[in-house]
């Protein structure tokens, strides 16, 4: 029987060292791959968390802007309603002031010696009836009416001479005209906002 004698034991040692080094490199490569993969996972997870945080911030900011837009829409509706009410109030104010404006206009137009008995007002159409001392005073009244910028369509319907009233003779008259009320001065927007 032959015994195997290894005359070159350094080859086995070298082979064992190569084998151990190979396993070491494989383990080290696997460990490096695992660490690299874990590091990439941590980095990607961090980026994803940052992106989620940004998205959450943007969503909350968008929700806040939506709330502000809704509030602005409500304010705009309230503003429109206020403007509508203001327009209605201005129309009512114009209608309310019409008789007062007319009564303020009338005294300078009616000369002394002309007395108005009856005033009929139908919208802007006015009908006056009354008495006068003389016909010349009625002519002065007609001149005043026709020259006034707030009066138009002046028509004298009748003048009757010799009507007795208060123990004297007077001329009775019947005149009609259109009253053109002055436009009210609009309220400045700054006063409306402050009020």
MDAnalysis code that builds the backbone (N, CA, C; Angstrom):
import MDAnalysis as mda
import numpy as np

u = mda.Universe.empty(585, n_residues=195, atom_resindex=np.repeat(np.arange(195), 3), trajectory=True)
u.add_TopologyAttr("name", ["N", "CA", "C"] * 195)
u.add_TopologyAttr("resid", np.arange(1, 196))
u.add_TopologyAttr("resname", ["UNK", "UNK", "UNK", "UNK", "UNK", "UNK", "UNK", "UNK", "UNK", "UNK", "UNK", "UNK", "UNK", "UNK", "UNK", "UNK", "UNK", "UNK", "UNK", "UNK", "UNK", "UNK", "UNK", "UNK", "UNK", "UNK", "UNK", "UNK", "UNK", "UNK", "UNK", "UNK", "UNK", "UNK", "UNK", "UNK", "UNK", "UNK", "UNK", "UNK", "UNK", "UNK", "UNK", "UNK", "UNK", "UNK", "UNK", "UNK", "UNK", "UNK", "UNK", "UNK", "UNK", "UNK", "UNK", "UNK", "UNK", "UNK", "UNK", "UNK", "UNK", "UNK", "UNK", "UNK", "UNK", "UNK", "UNK", "UNK", "UNK", "UNK", "UNK", "UNK", "UNK", "UNK", "UNK", "UNK", "UNK", "UNK", "UNK", "UNK", "UNK", "UNK", "UNK", "UNK", "UNK", "UNK", "UNK", "UNK", "UNK", "UNK", "UNK", "UNK", "UNK", "UNK", "UNK", "UNK", "UNK", "UNK", "UNK", "UNK", "UNK", "UNK", "UNK", "UNK", "UNK", "UNK", "UNK", "UNK", "UNK", "UNK", "UNK", "UNK", "UNK", "UNK", "UNK", "UNK", "UNK", "UNK", "UNK", "UNK", "UNK", "UNK", "UNK", "UNK", "UNK", "UNK", "UNK", "UNK", "UNK", "UNK", "UNK", "UNK", "UNK", "UNK", "UNK", "UNK", "UNK", "UNK", "UNK", "UNK", "UNK", "UNK", "UNK", "UNK", "UNK", "UNK", "UNK", "UNK", "UNK", "UNK", "UNK", "UNK", "UNK", "UNK", "UNK", "UNK", "UNK", "UNK", "UNK", "UNK", "UNK", "UNK", "UNK", "UNK", "UNK", "UNK", "UNK", "UNK", "UNK", "UNK", "UNK", "UNK", "UNK", "UNK", "UNK", "UNK", "UNK", "UNK", "UNK", "UNK", "UNK", "UNK", "UNK", "UNK", "UNK", "UNK", "UNK", "UNK", "UNK", "UNK", "UNK", "UNK", "UNK", "UNK", "UNK"])
u.atoms.positions = np.array([
    [0.801, -1.144, 0.000],
    [0.000, 0.000, 0.000],
    [0.864, 1.233, 0.000],
    [0.397, 2.150, -0.772],
    [1.183, 3.359, -0.956],
    [0.599, 4.462, -0.106],
    [1.447, 5.135, 0.534],
    [1.002, 6.285, 1.342],
    [1.163, 7.540, 0.522],
    [0.102, 8.432, 0.644],
    [0.237, 9.678, -0.124],
    [1.027, 10.630, 0.718],
    [2.035, 11.042, 0.154],
    [2.934, 11.941, 0.847],
    [2.922, 13.250, 0.061],
    [2.636, 14.252, 0.791],
    [2.583, 15.573, 0.159],
    [3.929, 16.201, 0.369],
    [4.613, 16.289, -0.717],
    [5.921, 16.856, -0.600],
    [5.885, 18.383, -0.697],
    [4.783, 18.889, -1.176],
    [4.666, 20.344, -1.300],
    [3.470, 20.825, -0.467],
    [3.591, 20.860, 0.845],
    [2.446, 21.260, 1.686],
    [2.086, 22.751, 1.522],
    [2.970, 23.496, 1.007],
    [2.669, 24.935, 0.856],
    [1.550, 25.179, -0.136],
    [1.390, 24.177, -1.123],
    [0.300, 24.334, -2.096],
    [-1.054, 24.207, -1.410],
    [-1.174, 23.250, -0.518],
    [-2.446, 23.112, 0.207],
    [-2.709, 24.334, 1.059],
    [-1.694, 24.817, 1.676],
    [-1.862, 26.033, 2.485],
    [-2.270, 27.206, 1.609],
    [-1.651, 27.299, 0.455],
    [-1.992, 28.397, -0.461],
    [-3.423, 28.254, -0.941],
    [-3.796, 26.984, -1.266],
    [-5.165, 26.755, -1.718],
    [-6.144, 27.097, -0.610],
    [-5.850, 26.749, 0.616],
    [-6.728, 27.029, 1.763],
    [-6.828, 28.540, 1.978],
    [-5.692, 29.218, 1.836],
    [-5.715, 30.678, 1.995],
    [-6.554, 31.328, 0.895],
    [-6.378, 30.845, -0.360],
    [-7.186, 31.388, -1.475],
    [-8.673, 31.150, -1.225],
    [-8.965, 29.942, -0.721],
    [-10.347, 29.616, -0.452],
    [-10.904, 30.505, 0.634],
    [-10.157, 30.698, 1.711],
    [-10.595, 31.565, 2.820],
    [-10.732, 33.015, 2.360],
    [-9.765, 33.464, 1.558],
    [-9.825, 34.842, 1.058],
    [-11.033, 35.016, 0.138],
    [-11.303, 34.000, -0.693],
    [-12.472, 34.074, -1.572],
    [-13.751, 34.200, -0.744],
    [-13.904, 33.342, 0.268],
    [-15.088, 33.419, 1.126],
    [-15.148, 34.750, 1.856],
    [-13.997, 35.269, 2.273],
    [-13.948, 36.577, 2.944],
    [-14.410, 37.686, 2.005],
    [-13.886, 37.621, 0.741],
    [-14.286, 38.652, -0.239],
    [-15.774, 38.544, -0.542],
    [-16.288, 37.300, -0.671],
    [-17.729, 37.115, -0.933],
    [-18.538, 37.670, 0.229],
    [-18.157, 37.336, 1.452],
    [-18.877, 37.831, 2.636],
    [-18.769, 39.351, 2.702],
    [-17.555, 39.869, 2.464],
    [-17.363, 41.322, 2.478],
    [-18.190, 41.987, 1.379],
    [-18.242, 41.382, 0.163],
    [-19.062, 41.918, -0.936],
    [-20.540, 41.901, -0.579],
    [-20.966, 40.760, 0.026],
    [-22.377, 40.684, 0.443],
    [-22.682, 41.719, 1.512],
    [-21.763, 41.863, 2.451],
    [-21.943, 42.862, 3.506],
    [-21.955, 44.264, 2.928],
    [-21.063, 44.556, 1.986],
    [-21.027, 45.888, 1.352],
    [-22.302, 46.118, 0.546],
    [-22.771, 45.080, -0.171],
    [-24.000, 45.215, -0.949],
    [-25.187, 45.467, -0.025],
    [-25.207, 44.712, 1.106],
    [-26.294, 44.900, 2.060],
    [-26.272, 46.320, 2.642],
    [-25.074, 46.786, 3.034],
    [-24.957, 48.138, 3.602],
    [-25.328, 49.187, 2.560],
    [-24.873, 48.991, 1.323],
    [-25.191, 49.942, 0.249],
    [-26.702, 49.952, -0.018],
    [-27.289, 48.753, -0.060],
    [-28.730, 48.681, -0.296],
    [-29.497, 49.306, 0.867],
    [-29.061, 49.018, 2.086],
    [-29.712, 49.607, 3.259],
    [-29.568, 51.124, 3.249],
    [-28.377, 51.635, 2.929],
    [-28.139, 53.084, 2.852],
    [-29.017, 53.726, 1.782],
    [-29.108, 53.075, 0.607],
    [-29.970, 53.615, -0.454],
    [-31.433, 53.616, -0.006],
    [-31.847, 52.547, 0.686],
    [-33.229, 52.474, 1.197],
    [-33.511, 53.604, 2.173],
    [-32.533, 53.852, 3.100],
    [-32.701, 54.943, 4.076],
    [-32.772, 56.288, 3.360],
    [-31.902, 56.481, 2.361],
    [-31.888, 57.747, 1.611],
    [-33.200, 57.950, 0.856],
    [-33.665, 56.898, 0.173],
    [-34.912, 56.997, -0.603],
    [-36.098, 57.213, 0.334],
    [-36.084, 56.533, 1.483],
    [-37.162, 56.732, 2.465],
    [-37.151, 58.164, 2.991],
    [-35.962, 58.696, 3.235],
    [-35.849, 60.102, 3.665],
    [-36.388, 61.050, 2.610],
    [-36.023, 60.793, 1.328],
    [-36.535, 61.637, 0.237],
    [-38.065, 61.531, 0.149],
    [-38.568, 60.310, 0.293],
    [-40.027, 60.110, 0.239],
    [-40.702, 60.835, 1.393],
    [-40.104, 60.791, 2.587],
    [-40.665, 61.507, 3.741],
    [-40.658, 63.021, 3.496],
    [-39.531, 63.515, 2.937],
    [-39.470, 64.951, 2.617],
    [-40.554, 65.327, 1.609],
    [-40.724, 64.476, 0.593],
    [-41.741, 64.753, -0.429],
    [-43.138, 64.719, 0.182],
    [-43.383, 63.745, 1.081],
    [-44.687, 63.677, 1.750],
    [-44.911, 64.920, 2.602],
    [-43.847, 65.378, 3.280],
    [-43.971, 66.594, 4.103],
    [-44.292, 67.800, 3.222],
    [-43.602, 67.901, 2.059],
    [-43.884, 69.003, 1.128],
    [-45.323, 68.942, 0.623],
    [-45.758, 67.741, 0.248],
    [-47.128, 67.575, -0.239],
    [-48.149, 67.925, 0.839],
    [-47.855, 67.507, 2.069],
    [-48.761, 67.829, 3.170],
    [-48.819, 69.345, 3.380],
    [-47.667, 70.011, 3.328],
    [-47.636, 71.472, 3.470],
    [-48.419, 72.134, 2.340],
    [-48.178, 71.668, 1.096],
    [-48.891, 72.250, -0.045],
    [-50.396, 72.019, 0.068],
    [-50.799, 70.821, 0.489],
    [-52.226, 70.546, 0.640],
    [-52.853, 71.434, 1.708],
    [-52.142, 71.617, 2.826],
    [-52.686, 72.483, 3.881],
    [-52.733, 73.939, 3.403],
    [-51.713, 74.362, 2.642],
    [-51.695, 75.732, 2.117],
    [-52.825, 75.935, 1.103],
    [-53.031, 74.915, 0.248],
    [-54.124, 74.993, -0.732],
    [-55.468, 75.050, -0.005],
    [-55.630, 74.249, 1.052],
    [-56.885, 74.267, 1.818],
    [-57.094, 75.638, 2.455],
    [-56.002, 76.226, 2.975],
    [-56.108, 77.564, 3.575],
    [-56.495, 78.593, 2.516],
    [-55.879, 78.513, 1.321],
    [-56.233, 79.433, 0.238],
    [-57.679, 79.234, -0.202],
    [-58.137, 77.978, -0.235],
    [-59.537, 77.714, -0.586],
    [-60.472, 78.359, 0.432],
    [-60.119, 78.273, 1.731],
    [-60.940, 78.914, 2.761],
    [-60.961, 80.423, 2.559],
    [-59.790, 81.002, 2.229],
    [-59.734, 82.454, 1.991],
    [-60.562, 82.835, 0.762],
    [-60.499, 82.008, -0.287],
    [-61.279, 82.285, -1.498],
    [-62.773, 82.237, -1.176],
    [-63.183, 81.250, -0.385],
    [-64.597, 81.158, 0.010],
    [-64.995, 82.394, 0.811],
    [-64.105, 82.814, 1.734],
    [-64.404, 84.021, 2.526],
    [-64.508, 85.240, 1.616],
    [-63.591, 85.334, 0.620],
    [-63.643, 86.460, -0.317],
    [-64.921, 86.425, -1.145],
    [-65.365, 85.224, -1.536],
    [-66.620, 85.119, -2.290],
    [-67.787, 85.613, -1.445],
    [-67.783, 85.227, -0.160],
    [-68.856, 85.691, 0.726],
    [-68.808, 87.208, 0.866],
    [-67.600, 87.759, 1.024],
    [-67.454, 89.214, 1.146],
    [-67.911, 89.891, -0.144],
    [-67.563, 89.281, -1.298],
    [-67.987, 89.859, -2.581],
    [-69.506, 89.849, -2.701],
    [-70.146, 88.751, -2.278],
    [-71.605, 88.691, -2.311],
    [-72.210, 89.734, -1.387],
    [-71.631, 89.885, -0.187],
    [-72.130, 90.898, 0.745],
    [-71.947, 92.292, 0.157],
    [-70.807, 92.508, -0.523],
    [-70.544, 93.809, -1.141],
    [-71.573, 94.096, -2.234],
    [-71.862, 93.082, -3.073],
    [-72.874, 93.262, -4.117],
    [-74.238, 93.557, -3.503],
    [-74.569, 92.831, -2.427],
    [-75.854, 93.067, -1.762],
    [-75.910, 94.486, -1.198],
    [-74.792, 94.942, -0.617],
    [-74.743, 96.316, -0.091],
    [-74.900, 97.343, -1.202],
    [-74.230, 97.101, -2.341],
    [-74.356, 98.031, -3.470],
    [-75.794, 98.061, -3.982],
    [-76.431, 96.890, -4.031],
    [-77.827, 96.832, -4.467],
    [-78.713, 97.607, -3.503],
    [-78.500, 97.380, -2.208],
    [-79.288, 98.120, -1.206],
    [-79.031, 99.614, -1.295],
    [-77.765, 99.972, -1.524],
    [-77.414, 101.389, -1.641],
    [-78.108, 102.023, -2.842],
    [-78.163, 101.283, -3.968],
    [-78.851, 101.802, -5.151],
    [-80.338, 101.987, -4.866],
    [-80.940, 101.018, -4.150],
    [-82.363, 101.136, -3.804],
    [-82.582, 102.333, -2.893],
    [-81.692, 102.498, -1.911],
    [-81.814, 103.629, -0.987],
    [-81.667, 104.952, -1.736],
    [-80.728, 105.009, -2.704],
    [-80.557, 106.245, -3.476],
    [-81.811, 106.557, -4.288],
    [-82.424, 105.511, -4.888],
    [-83.662, 105.736, -5.637],
    [-84.761, 106.243, -4.713],
    [-84.876, 105.588, -3.544],
    [-85.886, 106.036, -2.581],
    [-85.605, 107.459, -2.112],
    [-84.319, 107.755, -1.916],
    [-83.933, 109.100, -1.478],
    [-84.326, 110.135, -2.531],
    [-84.096, 109.788, -3.815],
    [-84.477, 110.713, -4.884],
    [-85.987, 110.935, -4.888],
    [-86.748, 109.835, -4.732],
    [-88.201, 109.961, -4.719],
    [-88.664, 110.741, -3.491],
    [-88.019, 110.495, -2.373],
    [-88.418, 111.162, -1.142],
    [-88.141, 112.650, -1.209],
    [-87.047, 113.020, -1.830],
    [-86.676, 114.429, -1.884],
    [-87.412, 115.211, -2.958],
    [-88.079, 114.526, -3.882],
    [-88.725, 115.216, -4.993],
    [-89.742, 116.257, -4.511],
    [-90.700, 115.920, -3.615],
    [-91.636, 116.953, -3.157],
    [-90.939, 118.107, -2.433],
    [-89.918, 117.768, -1.623],
    [-89.189, 118.811, -0.900],
    [-88.457, 119.720, -1.875],
    [-87.784, 119.101, -2.871],
    [-87.083, 119.910, -3.870],
    [-88.053, 120.807, -4.625],
    [-89.237, 120.252, -4.950],
    [-90.233, 121.037, -5.671],
    [-90.715, 122.210, -4.811],
    [-90.987, 121.930, -3.544],
    [-91.477, 123.001, -2.664],
    [-90.398, 124.062, -2.427],
    [-89.133, 123.676, -2.464],
    [-88.051, 124.659, -2.359],
    [-87.920, 125.475, -3.639],
    [-88.227, 124.852, -4.778],
    [-88.123, 125.534, -6.069],
    [-89.256, 126.525, -6.282],
    [-90.447, 126.204, -5.786],
    [-91.648, 126.969, -6.100],
    [-91.637, 128.420, -5.620],
    [-91.260, 128.774, -4.391],
    [-91.371, 130.173, -3.934],
    [-90.654, 131.197, -4.817],
    [-89.428, 130.949, -5.292],
    [-88.807, 131.970, -6.148],
    [-89.503, 132.122, -7.505],
    [-90.223, 131.084, -7.947],
    [-90.880, 131.140, -9.249],
    [-92.225, 131.861, -9.204],
    [-92.853, 131.895, -8.036],
    [-94.171, 132.517, -7.889],
    [-93.969, 133.944, -7.390],
    [-94.315, 134.945, -8.210],
    [-94.110, 136.331, -7.782],
    [-95.150, 136.759, -6.736],
    [-94.861, 137.877, -6.096],
    [-95.785, 138.436, -5.110],
    [-97.085, 138.815, -5.813],
    [-98.199, 138.555, -5.182],
    [-99.498, 138.855, -5.776],
    [-100.106, 137.664, -6.489],
    [-99.367, 136.543, -6.615],
    [-99.904, 135.305, -7.182],
    [-99.999, 134.316, -6.029],
    [-101.192, 133.732, -5.867],
    [-101.439, 132.829, -4.744],
    [-101.864, 131.466, -5.290],
    [-101.184, 130.434, -4.845],
    [-101.483, 129.076, -5.299],
    [-102.465, 128.446, -4.320],
    [-103.605, 127.978, -4.877],
    [-104.610, 127.317, -4.048],
    [-104.397, 125.810, -4.004],
    [-104.051, 125.244, -5.144],
    [-104.023, 123.786, -5.257],
    [-102.786, 123.360, -6.044],
    [-102.122, 122.324, -5.539],
    [-100.976, 121.720, -6.243],
    [-101.277, 120.237, -6.395],
    [-101.256, 119.763, -7.627],
    [-101.406, 118.335, -7.885],
    [-100.096, 117.831, -8.470],
    [-99.568, 116.788, -7.854],
    [-98.289, 116.242, -8.296],
    [-98.509, 114.794, -8.695],
    [-98.255, 114.474, -9.957],
    [-98.384, 113.114, -10.450],
    [-97.031, 112.726, -11.044],
    [-96.188, 112.093, -10.234],
    [-94.817, 111.794, -10.674],
    [-94.051, 113.096, -10.801],
    [-93.644, 113.413, -12.021],
    [-92.933, 114.680, -12.239],
    [-93.834, 115.715, -12.906],
    [-95.089, 115.362, -13.152],
    [-96.034, 116.298, -13.773],
    [-96.762, 117.067, -12.665],
    [-96.690, 118.384, -12.725],
    [-97.259, 119.261, -11.698],
    [-98.384, 120.086, -12.323],
    [-99.466, 120.282, -11.562],
    [-100.567, 121.148, -11.998],
    [-100.866, 122.112, -10.864],
    [-100.779, 123.414, -11.149],
    [-101.043, 124.465, -10.158],
    [-102.322, 125.196, -10.534],
    [-103.088, 125.542, -9.526],
    [-104.230, 126.426, -9.759],
    [-104.277, 127.420, -8.611],
    [-104.698, 128.648, -8.923],
    [-104.730, 129.679, -7.909],
    [-105.283, 130.975, -8.441],
    [-104.939, 132.089, -7.758],
    [-105.443, 133.408, -8.142],
    [-104.278, 134.379, -8.242],
    [-104.552, 135.498, -8.959],
    [-103.534, 136.532, -9.124],
    [-104.199, 137.898, -9.092],
    [-103.455, 138.921, -8.592],
    [-103.940, 140.302, -8.576],
    [-104.096, 140.827, -9.994],
    [-103.047, 140.583, -10.802],
    [-103.037, 141.137, -12.159],
    [-102.535, 140.104, -13.150],
    [-102.808, 140.359, -14.406],
    [-102.353, 139.475, -15.471],
    [-100.847, 139.582, -15.648],
    [-100.272, 140.745, -15.395],
    [-98.817, 140.903, -15.542],
    [-98.062, 140.019, -14.563],
    [-98.618, 139.788, -13.394],
    [-97.955, 138.909, -12.419],
    [-98.018, 137.449, -12.896],
    [-99.108, 137.089, -13.559],
    [-99.187, 135.746, -14.140],
    [-98.153, 135.592, -15.254],
    [-97.963, 136.653, -16.058],
    [-96.953, 136.609, -17.114],
    [-95.564, 136.460, -16.520],
    [-95.291, 137.156, -15.393],
    [-93.997, 137.025, -14.714],
    [-93.806, 135.598, -14.219],
    [-94.881, 135.006, -13.672],
    [-94.786, 133.626, -13.191],
    [-94.477, 132.680, -14.348],
    [-95.141, 132.876, -15.483],
    [-94.873, 132.038, -16.654],
    [-93.441, 132.194, -17.128],
    [-92.936, 133.440, -17.145],
    [-91.523, 133.678, -17.517],
    [-90.587, 132.931, -16.576],
    [-90.866, 133.050, -15.275],
    [-90.014, 132.368, -14.279],
    [-90.027, 130.857, -14.487],
    [-91.200, 130.286, -14.741],
    [-91.309, 128.849, -14.958],
    [-90.549, 128.421, -16.205],
    [-90.715, 129.186, -17.290],
    [-90.069, 128.810, -18.549],
    [-88.559, 128.996, -18.515],
    [-88.072, 129.910, -17.697],
    [-86.616, 130.151, -17.647],
    [-85.906, 129.250, -16.623],
    [-86.652, 128.541, -15.798],
    [-86.029, 127.679, -14.785],
    [-85.495, 126.406, -15.438],
    [-84.263, 126.011, -15.121],
    [-83.707, 124.778, -15.700],
    [-84.355, 123.519, -15.126],
    [-85.076, 123.642, -14.009],
    [-85.688, 122.482, -13.369],
    [-87.151, 122.306, -13.773],
    [-87.615, 123.125, -14.714],
    [-89.013, 123.064, -15.139],
    [-89.040, 122.938, -16.659],
    [-89.954, 122.102, -17.166],
    [-90.112, 121.950, -18.605],
    [-91.570, 121.756, -18.963],
    [-91.880, 121.857, -20.248],
    [-93.249, 121.644, -20.759],
    [-94.292, 122.510, -20.048],
    [-94.030, 123.788, -19.940],
    [-94.952, 124.712, -19.252],
    [-96.153, 124.978, -20.167],
    [-97.361, 124.801, -19.607],
    [-98.591, 125.068, -20.361],
    [-99.569, 125.812, -19.468],
    [-100.072, 126.956, -19.956],
    [-101.120, 127.695, -19.247],
    [-102.444, 127.202, -19.819],
    [-103.264, 126.586, -18.972],
    [-104.520, 125.999, -19.441],
    [-105.674, 127.004, -19.431],
    [-105.709, 127.852, -18.414],
    [-106.813, 128.824, -18.378],
    [-106.471, 130.019, -17.511],
    [-107.004, 131.167, -17.900],
    [-106.972, 132.382, -17.080],
    [-108.401, 132.940, -17.152],
    [-109.022, 133.044, -16.007],
    [-110.397, 133.571, -15.940],
    [-110.351, 134.872, -15.165],
    [-110.828, 135.976, -15.792],
    [-110.805, 137.305, -15.160],
    [-112.086, 137.523, -14.363],
    [-111.946, 138.334, -13.327],
    [-113.106, 138.839, -12.593],
    [-113.738, 137.871, -11.617],
    [-113.033, 136.848, -11.160],
    [-113.574, 135.946, -10.138],
    [-113.472, 136.646, -8.791],
    [-114.583, 136.633, -8.048],
    [-114.604, 137.331, -6.756],
    [-114.178, 136.369, -5.644],
    [-113.209, 136.870, -4.850],
    [-112.773, 136.143, -3.657],
    [-112.339, 137.171, -2.641],
    [-112.651, 136.923, -1.432],
    [-112.279, 137.810, -0.329],
    [-112.767, 139.243, -0.586],
    [-113.849, 139.374, -1.280],
    [-114.421, 140.695, -1.545],
    [-113.690, 141.470, -2.622],
    [-112.801, 140.840, -3.385],
    [-112.057, 141.503, -4.457],
    [-112.150, 140.656, -5.716],
    [-111.813, 141.270, -6.857],
    [-111.794, 140.536, -8.107],
    [-110.359, 140.067, -8.394],
    [-110.241, 138.796, -8.762],
    [-108.944, 138.190, -9.069],
    [-109.037, 137.473, -10.401],
    [-107.853, 137.162, -10.973],
    [-107.773, 136.284, -12.126],
    [-107.430, 134.888, -11.599],
    [-108.230, 133.913, -11.948],
    [-107.877, 132.538, -11.577],
    [-107.081, 131.928, -12.733],
    [-106.156, 131.029, -12.381],
    [-105.311, 130.421, -13.426],
    [-105.179, 128.934, -13.180],
    [-104.814, 128.261, -14.238],
    [-104.553, 126.830, -14.214],
    [-103.322, 126.600, -15.087],
    [-102.217, 126.145, -14.520],
    [-100.981, 125.937, -15.270],
    [-100.415, 124.551, -14.941],
    [-99.761, 123.932, -15.930],
    [-99.116, 122.637, -15.680],
    [-97.707, 122.665, -16.257],
    [-96.838, 121.843, -15.688],
    [-95.454, 121.748, -16.160],
    [-94.838, 120.463, -15.625],
    [-93.689, 120.137, -16.153],
    [-92.938, 118.966, -15.688],
    [-91.793, 119.445, -14.809],
    [-91.632, 118.778, -13.682],
    [-90.547, 119.095, -12.748],
    [-89.391, 118.145, -13.030],
    [-88.204, 118.703, -13.233],
    [-87.002, 117.904, -13.498],
    [-86.127, 117.996, -12.253],
    [-86.230, 116.994, -11.348],
    [-85.453, 117.086, -10.105],
    [-83.957, 117.038, -10.373],
    [-83.235, 117.790, -9.567],
    [-81.761, 117.792, -9.687],
    [-81.243, 116.433, -9.251],
    [-80.211, 115.968, -9.942],
    [-79.595, 114.684, -9.583],
    [-78.863, 114.857, -8.265],
    [-79.051, 113.891, -7.319],
    [-78.313, 114.003, -6.059],
    [-76.847, 113.726, -6.287],
    [-76.026, 114.351, -5.484],
    [-74.590, 114.092, -5.591],
    [-74.319, 112.723, -4.994],
    [-73.610, 111.856, -5.740],
    [-73.352, 110.508, -5.226],
    [-72.440, 110.553, -4.015],
    [-72.658, 109.584, -3.134],
    [-71.819, 109.470, -1.942],
    [-70.481, 108.896, -2.373],
    [-69.356, 109.556, -2.000],
    [-68.050, 109.004, -2.388],
    [-67.863, 107.619, -1.790],
    [-67.152, 106.763, -2.555],
    [-66.932, 105.367, -2.135],
    [-66.197, 105.289, -0.813],
    [-65.317, 106.268, -0.542],
    [-64.550, 106.240, 0.695],
    [-65.482, 106.417, 1.898],
    [-66.501, 107.309, 1.774],
    [-67.433, 107.508, 2.858],
    [-68.288, 106.273, 3.064],
    [-68.673, 105.599, 1.960],
    [-69.456, 104.377, 2.062],
    [-68.661, 103.317, 2.797],
    [-67.363, 103.179, 2.442],
    [-66.495, 102.165, 3.084],
    [-66.291, 102.481, 4.547],
    [-66.113, 103.779, 4.874],
    [-65.887, 104.158, 6.264],
    [-67.157, 104.036, 7.088],
    [-68.305, 104.305, 6.436],
    [-69.593, 104.283, 7.145],
    [-69.993, 102.886, 7.385],
])
